[in-house]
């Protein structure tokens, strides 16, 4: 799913469009810390792993860029708890 996710720097979000529906992960980036503030996948396309793909793309980008990650949104926080291979990137709030 991450292959269709792009980073929209101007809007501070990762995004993908599925069946014409925009899905987003909003973030803040300050001094090498990526704070995931919100993940939104409309019900019309829910249940397909899209939110997980958005969070994976954010964490993969953070790893490449050597950033820390604060999973401030509840979805991202739950996601990282299920993916301990990314826990080394997690920073305290």
Long-range contacts (C-beta under 8 A, 24 or more apart in sequence): 1-48, 1-49, 1-50, 1-52, 1-53, 1-56, 2-53, 2-56, 2-57, 2-60, 4-53, 5-53, 5-54, 5-57, 7-57, 7-61, 14-54, 14-57, 14-58, 14-61, 15-54, 16-50, 16-53, 16-54, 18-45, 18-48, 18-50, 19-44, 19-45, 21-45, 23-50, 23-51, 23-54, 24-54, 25-51, 25-54, 25-55, 25-57, 25-58, 25-76, 27-58, 29-67, 32-65, 32-66, 32-67, 32-68, 33-67, 33-68, 33-69, 33-70, 33-91, 34-58, 34-61, 34-62, 34-67, 34-68, 34-69, 34-70, 35-69, 35-70, 35-72, 36-69, 36-70, 36-71, 36-72, 36-73, 36-76, 37-72, 37-73, 38-73, 39-73, 39-75, 39-76, 51-75, 51-79, 52-79, 55-79, 55-80, 56-83, 59-83, 59-86, 59-89, 62-89, 63-89
